[in-house]
């Protein structure tokens, strides 16, 4: 949104700069989410039925 592709010619670069200056500030976007990722992850994990039982296996090793 805030990038203008131009050729390397002076006039095109100048026009692109002027266009951006005339436009003014752009409204920022929060590209990293709304700040609630931790809560969303907890909510998902609370709903998962995890049935993992660690098993111990005794081994007889010969020395």
mmCIF file as Biopython writes it, N, C-alpha, C and O atoms, coordinates in Angstrom:
data_model
#
loop_
_atom_site.group_PDB
_atom_site.id
_atom_site.type_symbol
_atom_site.label_atom_id
_atom_site.label_alt_id
_atom_site.label_comp_id
_atom_site.label_asym_id
_atom_site.label_entity_id
_atom_site.label_seq_id
_atom_site.pdbx_PDB_ins_code
_atom_site.Cartn_x
_atom_site.Cartn_y
_atom_site.Cartn_z
_atom_site.occupancy
_atom_site.B_iso_or_equiv
_atom_site.auth_seq_id
_atom_site.auth_asym_id
_atom_site.pdbx_PDB_model_num
ATOM 1   N N  . UNK A ? 1  ? 0.809   -1.190  0.000   1.0 0.0 1  A 1 
ATOM 2   C CA . UNK A ? 1  ? 0.000   0.000   0.000   1.0 0.0 1  A 1 
ATOM 3   C C  . UNK A ? 1  ? 0.856   1.259   0.000   1.0 0.0 1  A 1 
ATOM 4   O O  . UNK A ? 1  ? 0.524   2.243   -0.661  1.0 0.0 1  A 1 
ATOM 5   N N  . UNK A ? 2  ? 1.949   1.225   0.739   1.0 0.0 2  A 1 
ATOM 6   C CA . UNK A ? 2  ? 2.752   2.431   0.849   1.0 0.0 2  A 1 
ATOM 7   C C  . UNK A ? 2  ? 4.043   2.362   0.038   1.0 0.0 2  A 1 
ATOM 8   O O  . UNK A ? 2  ? 4.989   3.101   0.312   1.0 0.0 2  A 1 
ATOM 9   N N  . UNK A ? 3  ? 4.085   1.479   -0.956  1.0 0.0 3  A 1 
ATOM 10  C CA . UNK A ? 3  ? 5.266   1.346   -1.804  1.0 0.0 3  A 1 
ATOM 11  C C  . UNK A ? 3  ? 4.888   1.678   -3.236  1.0 0.0 3  A 1 
ATOM 12  O O  . UNK A ? 3  ? 3.893   1.182   -3.764  1.0 0.0 3  A 1 
ATOM 13  N N  . UNK A ? 4  ? 5.701   2.527   -3.855  1.0 0.0 4  A 1 
ATOM 14  C CA . UNK A ? 4  ? 5.481   2.874   -5.259  1.0 0.0 4  A 1 
ATOM 15  C C  . UNK A ? 4  ? 6.696   2.404   -6.042  1.0 0.0 4  A 1 
ATOM 16  O O  . UNK A ? 4  ? 7.817   2.830   -5.763  1.0 0.0 4  A 1 
ATOM 17  N N  . UNK A ? 5  ? 6.486   1.537   -7.009  1.0 0.0 5  A 1 
ATOM 18  C CA . UNK A ? 5  ? 7.581   1.084   -7.862  1.0 0.0 5  A 1 
ATOM 19  C C  . UNK A ? 5  ? 7.838   2.122   -8.938  1.0 0.0 5  A 1 
ATOM 20  O O  . UNK A ? 5  ? 6.915   2.584   -9.609  1.0 0.0 5  A 1 
ATOM 21  N N  . UNK A ? 6  ? 9.103   2.483   -9.094  1.0 0.0 6  A 1 
ATOM 22  C CA . UNK A ? 6  ? 9.472   3.457   -10.122 1.0 0.0 6  A 1 
ATOM 23  C C  . UNK A ? 6  ? 10.712  2.992   -10.852 1.0 0.0 6  A 1 
ATOM 24  O O  . UNK A ? 6  ? 11.441  2.110   -10.398 1.0 0.0 6  A 1 
ATOM 25  N N  . UNK A ? 7  ? 10.923  3.602   -11.974 1.0 0.0 7  A 1 
ATOM 26  C CA . UNK A ? 7  ? 12.163  3.410   -12.712 1.0 0.0 7  A 1 
ATOM 27  C C  . UNK A ? 7  ? 13.254  4.201   -11.990 1.0 0.0 7  A 1 
ATOM 28  O O  . UNK A ? 7  ? 12.957  4.902   -11.023 1.0 0.0 7  A 1 
ATOM 29  N N  . UNK A ? 8  ? 14.466  4.110   -12.421 1.0 0.0 8  A 1 
ATOM 30  C CA . UNK A ? 8  ? 15.564  4.812   -11.773 1.0 0.0 8  A 1 
ATOM 31  C C  . UNK A ? 8  ? 15.741  6.239   -12.282 1.0 0.0 8  A 1 
ATOM 32  O O  . UNK A ? 8  ? 16.708  6.915   -11.932 1.0 0.0 8  A 1 
ATOM 33  N N  . UNK A ? 9  ? 14.822  6.680   -13.093 1.0 0.0 9  A 1 
ATOM 34  C CA . UNK A ? 9  ? 14.917  8.036   -13.648 1.0 0.0 9  A 1 
ATOM 35  C C  . UNK A ? 9  ? 14.535  9.068   -12.589 1.0 0.0 9  A 1 
ATOM 36  O O  . UNK A ? 9  ? 13.611  8.862   -11.803 1.0 0.0 9  A 1 
ATOM 37  N N  . UNK A ? 10 ? 15.260  10.175  -12.588 1.0 0.0 10 A 1 
ATOM 38  C CA . UNK A ? 10 ? 15.082  11.240  -11.604 1.0 0.0 10 A 1 
ATOM 39  C C  . UNK A ? 10 ? 13.634  11.697  -11.517 1.0 0.0 10 A 1 
ATOM 40  O O  . UNK A ? 10 ? 13.083  11.812  -10.422 1.0 0.0 10 A 1 
ATOM 41  N N  . UNK A ? 11 ? 13.014  11.958  -12.662 1.0 0.0 11 A 1 
ATOM 42  C CA . UNK A ? 11 ? 11.661  12.511  -12.675 1.0 0.0 11 A 1 
ATOM 43  C C  . UNK A ? 11 ? 10.653  11.533  -12.055 1.0 0.0 11 A 1 
ATOM 44  O O  . UNK A ? 11 ? 9.759   11.945  -11.316 1.0 0.0 11 A 1 
ATOM 45  N N  . UNK A ? 12 ? 10.800  10.249  -12.355 1.0 0.0 12 A 1 
ATOM 46  C CA . UNK A ? 12 ? 9.876   9.248   -11.799 1.0 0.0 12 A 1 
ATOM 47  C C  . UNK A ? 12 ? 10.047  9.117   -10.287 1.0 0.0 12 A 1 
ATOM 48  O O  . UNK A ? 12 ? 9.067   8.999   -9.551  1.0 0.0 12 A 1 
ATOM 49  N N  . UNK A ? 13 ? 11.296  9.138   -9.832  1.0 0.0 13 A 1 
ATOM 50  C CA . UNK A ? 13 ? 11.553  9.057   -8.391  1.0 0.0 13 A 1 
ATOM 51  C C  . UNK A ? 13 ? 10.977  10.279  -7.691  1.0 0.0 13 A 1 
ATOM 52  O O  . UNK A ? 13 ? 10.345  10.165  -6.640  1.0 0.0 13 A 1 
ATOM 53  N N  . UNK A ? 14 ? 11.197  11.442  -8.278  1.0 0.0 14 A 1 
ATOM 54  C CA . UNK A ? 14 ? 10.692  12.696  -7.707  1.0 0.0 14 A 1 
ATOM 55  C C  . UNK A ? 14 ? 9.166   12.662  -7.620  1.0 0.0 14 A 1 
ATOM 56  O O  . UNK A ? 14 ? 8.590   13.030  -6.596  1.0 0.0 14 A 1 
ATOM 57  N N  . UNK A ? 15 ? 8.519   12.222  -8.692  1.0 0.0 15 A 1 
ATOM 58  C CA . UNK A ? 15 ? 7.053   12.146  -8.696  1.0 0.0 15 A 1 
ATOM 59  C C  . UNK A ? 15 ? 6.535   11.158  -7.642  1.0 0.0 15 A 1 
ATOM 60  O O  . UNK A ? 15 ? 5.528   11.420  -6.983  1.0 0.0 15 A 1 
ATOM 61  N N  . UNK A ? 16 ? 7.220   10.035  -7.487  1.0 0.0 16 A 1 
ATOM 62  C CA . UNK A ? 16 ? 6.804   9.039   -6.496  1.0 0.0 16 A 1 
ATOM 63  C C  . UNK A ? 16 ? 6.930   9.603   -5.084  1.0 0.0 16 A 1 
ATOM 64  O O  . UNK A ? 16 ? 6.049   9.398   -4.249  1.0 0.0 16 A 1 
ATOM 65  N N  . UNK A ? 17 ? 8.016   10.310  -4.822  1.0 0.0 17 A 1 
ATOM 66  C CA . UNK A ? 17 ? 8.207   10.923  -3.501  1.0 0.0 17 A 1 
ATOM 67  C C  . UNK A ? 17 ? 7.125   11.954  -3.234  1.0 0.0 17 A 1 
ATOM 68  O O  . UNK A ? 17 ? 6.552   11.991  -2.146  1.0 0.0 17 A 1 
ATOM 69  N N  . UNK A ? 18 ? 6.846   12.785  -4.215  1.0 0.0 18 A 1 
ATOM 70  C CA . UNK A ? 18 ? 5.807   13.809  -4.050  1.0 0.0 18 A 1 
ATOM 71  C C  . UNK A ? 18 ? 4.437   13.173  -3.812  1.0 0.0 18 A 1 
ATOM 72  O O  . UNK A ? 18 ? 3.654   13.657  -2.994  1.0 0.0 18 A 1 
ATOM 73  N N  . UNK A ? 19 ? 4.156   12.094  -4.526  1.0 0.0 19 A 1 
ATOM 74  C CA . UNK A ? 19 ? 2.884   11.388  -4.353  1.0 0.0 19 A 1 
ATOM 75  C C  . UNK A ? 19 ? 2.747   10.869  -2.920  1.0 0.0 19 A 1 
ATOM 76  O O  . UNK A ? 19 ? 1.693   11.009  -2.300  1.0 0.0 19 A 1 
ATOM 77  N N  . UNK A ? 20 ? 3.820   10.271  -2.403  1.0 0.0 20 A 1 
ATOM 78  C CA . UNK A ? 20 ? 3.776   9.749   -1.038  1.0 0.0 20 A 1 
ATOM 79  C C  . UNK A ? 20 ? 3.619   10.869  -0.015  1.0 0.0 20 A 1 
ATOM 80  O O  . UNK A ? 20 ? 2.870   10.728  0.952   1.0 0.0 20 A 1 
ATOM 81  N N  . UNK A ? 21 ? 4.316   11.969  -0.222  1.0 0.0 21 A 1 
ATOM 82  C CA . UNK A ? 21 ? 4.212   13.099  0.707   1.0 0.0 21 A 1 
ATOM 83  C C  . UNK A ? 21 ? 2.797   13.668  0.698   1.0 0.0 21 A 1 
ATOM 84  O O  . UNK A ? 21 ? 2.251   13.990  1.753   1.0 0.0 21 A 1 
ATOM 85  N N  . UNK A ? 22 ? 2.208   13.790  -0.478  1.0 0.0 22 A 1 
ATOM 86  C CA . UNK A ? 22 ? 0.840   14.317  -0.579  1.0 0.0 22 A 1 
ATOM 87  C C  . UNK A ? 22 ? -0.168  13.382  0.096   1.0 0.0 22 A 1 
ATOM 88  O O  . UNK A ? 22 ? -1.162  13.833  0.667   1.0 0.0 22 A 1 
ATOM 89  N N  . UNK A ? 23 ? 0.098   12.093  0.024   1.0 0.0 23 A 1 
ATOM 90  C CA . UNK A ? 23 ? -0.819  11.111  0.608   1.0 0.0 23 A 1 
ATOM 91  C C  . UNK A ? 23 ? -0.903  11.268  2.121   1.0 0.0 23 A 1 
ATOM 92  O O  . UNK A ? 23 ? -1.985  11.152  2.696   1.0 0.0 23 A 1 
ATOM 93  N N  . UNK A ? 24 ? 0.205   11.526  2.757   1.0 0.0 24 A 1 
ATOM 94  C CA . UNK A ? 24 ? 0.221   11.619  4.217   1.0 0.0 24 A 1 
ATOM 95  C C  . UNK A ? 24 ? 0.417   10.256  4.850   1.0 0.0 24 A 1 
ATOM 96  O O  . UNK A ? 24 ? 0.780   9.288   4.182   1.0 0.0 24 A 1 
ATOM 97  N N  . UNK A ? 25 ? 0.171   10.197  6.152   1.0 0.0 25 A 1 
ATOM 98  C CA . UNK A ? 25 ? 0.381   8.950   6.890   1.0 0.0 25 A 1 
ATOM 99  C C  . UNK A ? 25 ? -0.642  7.888   6.494   1.0 0.0 25 A 1 
ATOM 100 O O  . UNK A ? 25 ? -1.792  8.186   6.171   1.0 0.0 25 A 1 
ATOM 101 N N  . UNK A ? 26 ? -0.185  6.654   6.532   1.0 0.0 26 A 1 
ATOM 102 C CA . UNK A ? 26 ? -1.059  5.510   6.295   1.0 0.0 26 A 1 
ATOM 103 C C  . UNK A ? 26 ? -1.561  4.989   7.636   1.0 0.0 26 A 1 
ATOM 104 O O  . UNK A ? 26 ? -0.878  5.109   8.653   1.0 0.0 26 A 1 
ATOM 105 N N  . UNK A ? 27 ? -2.729  4.424   7.631   1.0 0.0 27 A 1 
ATOM 106 C CA . UNK A ? 27 ? -3.264  3.798   8.833   1.0 0.0 27 A 1 
ATOM 107 C C  . UNK A ? 27 ? -2.483  2.510   9.063   1.0 0.0 27 A 1 
ATOM 108 O O  . UNK A ? 27 ? -2.375  1.676   8.164   1.0 0.0 27 A 1 
ATOM 109 N N  . UNK A ? 28 ? -1.945  2.351   10.253  1.0 0.0 28 A 1 
ATOM 110 C CA . UNK A ? 28 ? -1.137  1.166   10.532  1.0 0.0 28 A 1 
ATOM 111 C C  . UNK A ? 28 ? -2.029  -0.052  10.748  1.0 0.0 28 A 1 
ATOM 112 O O  . UNK A ? 28 ? -3.168  0.057   11.203  1.0 0.0 28 A 1 
ATOM 113 N N  . UNK A ? 29 ? -1.482  -1.202  10.413  1.0 0.0 29 A 1 
ATOM 114 C CA . UNK A ? 29 ? -2.174  -2.470  10.597  1.0 0.0 29 A 1 
ATOM 115 C C  . UNK A ? 29 ? -1.410  -3.286  11.626  1.0 0.0 29 A 1 
ATOM 116 O O  . UNK A ? 29 ? -0.181  -3.240  11.675  1.0 0.0 29 A 1 
ATOM 117 N N  . UNK A ? 30 ? -2.123  -4.018  12.432  1.0 0.0 30 A 1 
ATOM 118 C CA . UNK A ? 30 ? -1.482  -4.883  13.404  1.0 0.0 30 A 1 
ATOM 119 C C  . UNK A ? 30 ? -1.258  -6.240  12.753  1.0 0.0 30 A 1 
ATOM 120 O O  . UNK A ? 30 ? -2.141  -7.097  12.772  1.0 0.0 30 A 1 
ATOM 121 N N  . UNK A ? 31 ? -0.070  -6.434  12.174  1.0 0.0 31 A 1 
ATOM 122 C CA . UNK A ? 31 ? 0.210   -7.668  11.438  1.0 0.0 31 A 1 
ATOM 123 C C  . UNK A ? 31 ? 0.507   -8.850  12.356  1.0 0.0 31 A 1 
ATOM 124 O O  . UNK A ? 31 ? 0.617   -9.984  11.890  1.0 0.0 31 A 1 
ATOM 125 N N  . UNK A ? 32 ? 0.639   -8.593  13.656  1.0 0.0 32 A 1 
ATOM 126 C CA . UNK A ? 32 ? 0.977   -9.662  14.585  1.0 0.0 32 A 1 
ATOM 127 C C  . UNK A ? 32 ? -0.223  -10.165 15.377  1.0 0.0 32 A 1 
ATOM 128 O O  . UNK A ? 32 ? -0.047  -10.905 16.345  1.0 0.0 32 A 1 
ATOM 129 N N  . UNK A ? 33 ? -1.410  -9.791  14.998  1.0 0.0 33 A 1 
ATOM 130 C CA . UNK A ? 33 ? -2.595  -10.283 15.689  1.0 0.0 33 A 1 
ATOM 131 C C  . UNK A ? 33 ? -3.154  -9.261  16.655  1.0 0.0 33 A 1 
ATOM 132 O O  . UNK A ? 33 ? -2.781  -8.088  16.628  1.0 0.0 33 A 1 
ATOM 133 N N  . UNK A ? 34 ? -4.053  -9.721  17.510  1.0 0.0 34 A 1 
ATOM 134 C CA . UNK A ? 34 ? -4.749  -8.802  18.409  1.0 0.0 34 A 1 
ATOM 135 C C  . UNK A ? 34 ? -4.230  -8.847  19.843  1.0 0.0 34 A 1 
ATOM 136 O O  . UNK A ? 34 ? -4.809  -8.219  20.729  1.0 0.0 34 A 1 
ATOM 137 N N  . UNK A ? 35 ? -3.146  -9.582  20.081  1.0 0.0 35 A 1 
ATOM 138 C CA . UNK A ? 35 ? -2.569  -9.639  21.417  1.0 0.0 35 A 1 
ATOM 139 C C  . UNK A ? 35 ? -3.183  -10.690 22.317  1.0 0.0 35 A 1 
ATOM 140 O O  . UNK A ? 35 ? -2.849  -10.756 23.500  1.0 0.0 35 A 1 
ATOM 141 N N  . UNK A ? 36 ? -4.073  -11.512 21.785  1.0 0.0 36 A 1 
ATOM 142 C CA . UNK A ? 36 ? -4.751  -12.529 22.592  1.0 0.0 36 A 1 
ATOM 143 C C  . UNK A ? 36 ? -4.332  -13.951 22.246  1.0 0.0 36 A 1 
ATOM 144 O O  . UNK A ? 36 ? -5.063  -14.899 22.531  1.0 0.0 36 A 1 
ATOM 145 N N  . UNK A ? 37 ? -3.169  -14.108 21.637  1.0 0.0 37 A 1 
ATOM 146 C CA . UNK A ? 37 ? -2.739  -15.439 21.205  1.0 0.0 37 A 1 
ATOM 147 C C  . UNK A ? 37 ? -2.619  -16.402 22.379  1.0 0.0 37 A 1 
ATOM 148 O O  . UNK A ? 37 ? -3.035  -17.557 22.280  1.0 0.0 37 A 1 
ATOM 149 N N  . UNK A ? 38 ? -2.054  -15.936 23.489  1.0 0.0 38 A 1 
ATOM 150 C CA . UNK A ? 38 ? -1.888  -16.808 24.655  1.0 0.0 38 A 1 
ATOM 151 C C  . UNK A ? 38 ? -3.208  -17.354 25.156  1.0 0.0 38 A 1 
ATOM 152 O O  . UNK A ? 38 ? -3.320  -18.550 25.427  1.0 0.0 38 A 1 
ATOM 153 N N  . UNK A ? 39 ? -4.204  -16.504 25.282  1.0 0.0 39 A 1 
ATOM 154 C CA . UNK A ? 39 ? -5.528  -16.934 25.747  1.0 0.0 39 A 1 
ATOM 155 C C  . UNK A ? 39 ? -6.157  -17.906 24.748  1.0 0.0 39 A 1 
ATOM 156 O O  . UNK A ? 39 ? -6.776  -18.893 25.146  1.0 0.0 39 A 1 
ATOM 157 N N  . UNK A ? 40 ? -6.001  -17.631 23.469  1.0 0.0 40 A 1 
ATOM 158 C CA . UNK A ? 40 ? -6.569  -18.518 22.453  1.0 0.0 40 A 1 
ATOM 159 C C  . UNK A ? 40 ? -5.912  -19.891 22.508  1.0 0.0 40 A 1 
ATOM 160 O O  . UNK A ? 40 ? -6.588  -20.909 22.359  1.0 0.0 40 A 1 
ATOM 161 N N  . UNK A ? 41 ? -4.602  -19.926 22.721  1.0 0.0 41 A 1 
ATOM 162 C CA . UNK A ? 41 ? -3.891  -21.205 22.820  1.0 0.0 41 A 1 
ATOM 163 C C  . UNK A ? 41 ? -4.365  -21.976 24.049  1.0 0.0 41 A 1 
ATOM 164 O O  . UNK A ? 41 ? -4.616  -23.178 23.971  1.0 0.0 41 A 1 
ATOM 165 N N  . UNK A ? 42 ? -4.487  -21.290 25.178  1.0 0.0 42 A 1 
ATOM 166 C CA . UNK A ? 42 ? -4.970  -21.935 26.408  1.0 0.0 42 A 1 
ATOM 167 C C  . UNK A ? 42 ? -6.370  -22.490 26.203  1.0 0.0 42 A 1 
ATOM 168 O O  . UNK A ? 42 ? -6.651  -23.617 26.611  1.0 0.0 42 A 1 
ATOM 169 N N  . UNK A ? 43 ? -7.251  -21.722 25.580  1.0 0.0 43 A 1 
ATOM 170 C CA . UNK A ? 43 ? -8.621  -22.188 25.330  1.0 0.0 43 A 1 
ATOM 171 C C  . UNK A ? 43 ? -8.630  -23.459 24.494  1.0 0.0 43 A 1 
ATOM 172 O O  . UNK A ? 43 ? -9.401  -24.379 24.769  1.0 0.0 43 A 1 
ATOM 173 N N  . UNK A ? 44 ? -7.786  -23.516 23.486  1.0 0.0 44 A 1 
ATOM 174 C CA . UNK A ? 44 ? -7.715  -24.706 22.623  1.0 0.0 44 A 1 
ATOM 175 C C  . UNK A ? 44 ? -7.171  -25.894 23.409  1.0 0.0 44 A 1 
ATOM 176 O O  . UNK A ? 44 ? -7.717  -26.995 23.337  1.0 0.0 44 A 1 
ATOM 177 N N  . UNK A ? 45 ? -6.091  -25.667 24.161  1.0 0.0 45 A 1 
ATOM 178 C CA . UNK A ? 45 ? -5.492  -26.766 24.919  1.0 0.0 45 A 1 
ATOM 179 C C  . UNK A ? 45 ? -6.424  -27.294 26.003  1.0 0.0 45 A 1 
ATOM 180 O O  . UNK A ? 45 ? -6.396  -28.486 26.311  1.0 0.0 45 A 1 
ATOM 181 N N  . UNK A ? 46 ? -7.239  -26.438 26.579  1.0 0.0 46 A 1 
ATOM 182 C CA . UNK A ? 46 ? -8.194  -26.885 27.598  1.0 0.0 46 A 1 
ATOM 183 C C  . UNK A ? 46 ? -9.263  -27.797 27.010  1.0 0.0 46 A 1 
ATOM 184 O O  . UNK A ? 46 ? -9.803  -28.649 27.715  1.0 0.0 46 A 1 
ATOM 185 N N  . UNK A ? 47 ? -9.570  -27.632 25.744  1.0 0.0 47 A 1 
ATOM 186 C CA . UNK A ? 47 ? -10.613 -28.430 25.100  1.0 0.0 47 A 1 
ATOM 187 C C  . UNK A ? 47 ? -10.102 -29.755 24.544  1.0 0.0 47 A 1 
ATOM 188 O O  . UNK A ? 47 ? -10.903 -30.609 24.163  1.0 0.0 47 A 1 
ATOM 189 N N  . UNK A ? 48 ? -8.795  -29.941 24.490  1.0 0.0 48 A 1 
ATOM 190 C CA . UNK A ? 48 ? -8.228  -31.167 23.928  1.0 0.0 48 A 1 
ATOM 191 C C  . UNK A ? 48 ? -8.191  -32.244 25.010  1.0 0.0 48 A 1 
ATOM 192 O O  . UNK A ? 48 ? -7.733  -32.007 26.127  1.0 0.0 48 A 1 
ATOM 193 N N  . UNK A ? 49 ? -8.679  -33.422 24.660  1.0 0.0 49 A 1 
ATOM 194 C CA . UNK A ? 49 ? -8.652  -34.551 25.584  1.0 0.0 49 A 1 
ATOM 195 C C  . UNK A ? 49 ? -7.345  -35.304 25.360  1.0 0.0 49 A 1 
ATOM 196 O O  . UNK A ? 49 ? -7.212  -36.077 24.411  1.0 0.0 49 A 1 
ATOM 197 N N  . UNK A ? 50 ? -6.397  -35.067 26.240  1.0 0.0 50 A 1 
ATOM 198 C CA . UNK A ? 50 ? -5.079  -35.687 26.096  1.0 0.0 50 A 1 
ATOM 199 C C  . UNK A ? 50 ? -4.977  -36.843 27.080  1.0 0.0 50 A 1 
ATOM 200 O O  . UNK A ? 50 ? -5.081  -36.663 28.293  1.0 0.0 50 A 1 
ATOM 201 N N  . UNK A ? 51 ? -4.772  -38.016 26.534  1.0 0.0 51 A 1 
ATOM 202 C CA . UNK A ? 51 ? -4.615  -39.204 27.375  1.0 0.0 51 A 1 
ATOM 203 C C  . UNK A ? 51 ? -3.262  -39.826 27.065  1.0 0.0 51 A 1 
ATOM 204 O O  . UNK A ? 51 ? -3.154  -40.809 26.330  1.0 0.0 51 A 1 
ATOM 205 N N  . UNK A ? 52 ? -2.253  -39.232 27.638  1.0 0.0 52 A 1 
ATOM 206 C CA . UNK A ? 52 ? -0.905  -39.751 27.432  1.0 0.0 52 A 1 
ATOM 207 C C  . UNK A ? 52 ? -0.418  -40.300 28.766  1.0 0.0 52 A 1 
ATOM 208 O O  . UNK A ? 52 ? -0.364  -39.579 29.762  1.0 0.0 52 A 1 
ATOM 209 N N  . UNK A ? 53 ? -0.073  -41.553 28.777  1.0 0.0 53 A 1 
ATOM 210 C CA . UNK A ? 53 ? 0.462   -42.176 29.978  1.0 0.0 53 A 1 
ATOM 211 C C  . UNK A ? 53 ? 1.879   -42.610 29.656  1.0 0.0 53 A 1 
ATOM 212 O O  . UNK A ? 53 ? 2.105   -43.446 28.782  1.0 0.0 53 A 1 
ATOM 213 N N  . UNK A ? 54 ? 2.824   -42.033 30.371  1.0 0.0 54 A 1 
ATOM 214 C CA . UNK A ? 54 ? 4.211   -42.405 30.165  1.0 0.0 54 A 1 
ATOM 215 C C  . UNK A ? 54 ? 4.417   -43.811 30.709  1.0 0.0 54 A 1 
ATOM 216 O O  . UNK A ? 54 ? 3.968   -44.124 31.812  1.0 0.0 54 A 1 
ATOM 217 N N  . UNK A ? 55 ? 5.081   -44.644 29.955  1.0 0.0 55 A 1 
ATOM 218 C CA . UNK A ? 55 ? 5.309   -46.025 30.362  1.0 0.0 55 A 1 
ATOM 219 C C  . UNK A ? 55 ? 6.779   -46.225 30.705  1.0 0.0 55 A 1 
ATOM 220 O O  . UNK A ? 55 ? 7.668   -45.695 30.038  1.0 0.0 55 A 1 
ATOM 221 N N  . UNK A ? 56 ? 7.011   -46.987 31.738  1.0 0.0 56 A 1 
ATOM 222 C CA . UNK A ? 56 ? 8.367   -47.313 32.146  1.0 0.0 56 A 1 
ATOM 223 C C  . UNK A ? 56 ? 8.652   -48.747 31.730  1.0 0.0 56 A 1 
ATOM 224 O O  . UNK A ? 56 ? 7.887   -49.659 32.045  1.0 0.0 56 A 1 
ATOM 225 N N  . UNK A ? 57 ? 9.746   -48.937 31.028  1.0 0.0 57 A 1 
ATOM 226 C CA . UNK A ? 57 ? 10.137  -50.270 30.595  1.0 0.0 57 A 1 
ATOM 227 C C  . UNK A ? 57 ? 11.458  -50.601 31.272  1.0 0.0 57 A 1 
ATOM 228 O O  . UNK A ? 57 ? 12.468  -49.933 31.049  1.0 0.0 57 A 1 
ATOM 229 N N  . UNK A ? 58 ? 11.440  -51.633 32.096  1.0 0.0 58 A 1 
ATOM 230 C CA . UNK A ? 58 ? 12.664  -52.036 32.789  1.0 0.0 58 A 1 
ATOM 231 C C  . UNK A ? 58 ? 13.477  -52.920 31.860  1.0 0.0 58 A 1 
ATOM 232 O O  . UNK A ? 58 ? 12.973  -53.878 31.275  1.0 0.0 58 A 1 
ATOM 233 N N  . UNK A ? 59 ? 14.747  -52.569 31.744  1.0 0.0 59 A 1 
ATOM 234 C CA . UNK A ? 59 ? 15.648  -53.345 30.883  1.0 0.0 59 A 1 
ATOM 235 C C  . UNK A ? 59 ? 16.701  -54.024 31.748  1.0 0.0 59 A 1 
ATOM 236 O O  . UNK A ? 59 ? 17.214  -53.441 32.702  1.0 0.0 59 A 1 
ATOM 237 N N  . UNK A ? 60 ? 17.003  -55.236 31.405  1.0 0.0 60 A 1 
ATOM 238 C CA . UNK A ? 60 ? 18.086  -55.947 32.088  1.0 0.0 60 A 1 
ATOM 239 C C  . UNK A ? 60 ? 19.320  -55.873 31.207  1.0 0.0 60 A 1 
ATOM 240 O O  . UNK A ? 60 ? 19.401  -56.505 30.154  1.0 0.0 60 A 1 
ATOM 241 N N  . UNK A ? 61 ? 20.284  -55.077 31.675  1.0 0.0 61 A 1 
ATOM 242 C CA . UNK A ? 61 ? 21.514  -54.921 30.905  1.0 0.0 61 A 1 
ATOM 243 C C  . UNK A ? 61 ? 22.591  -55.832 31.478  1.0 0.0 61 A 1 
ATOM 244 O O  . UNK A ? 61 ? 22.709  -55.997 32.692  1.0 0.0 61 A 1 
ATOM 245 N N  . UNK A ? 62 ? 23.360  -56.407 30.592  1.0 0.0 62 A 1 
ATOM 246 C CA . UNK A ? 62 ? 24.464  -57.280 31.003  1.0 0.0 62 A 1 
ATOM 247 C C  . UNK A ? 62 ? 25.729  -56.430 31.037  1.0 0.0 62 A 1 
ATOM 248 O O  . UNK A ? 62 ? 26.046  -55.733 30.073  1.0 0.0 62 A 1 
ATOM 249 N N  . UNK A ? 63 ? 26.451  -56.495 32.159  1.0 0.0 63 A 1 
ATOM 250 C CA . UNK A ? 63 ? 27.699  -55.724 32.290  1.0 0.0 63 A 1 
ATOM 251 C C  . UNK A ? 63 ? 28.855  -56.476 31.741  1.0 0.0 63 A 1 
ATOM 252 O O  . UNK A ? 63 ? 29.981  -55.981 31.767  1.0 0.0 63 A 1 
#
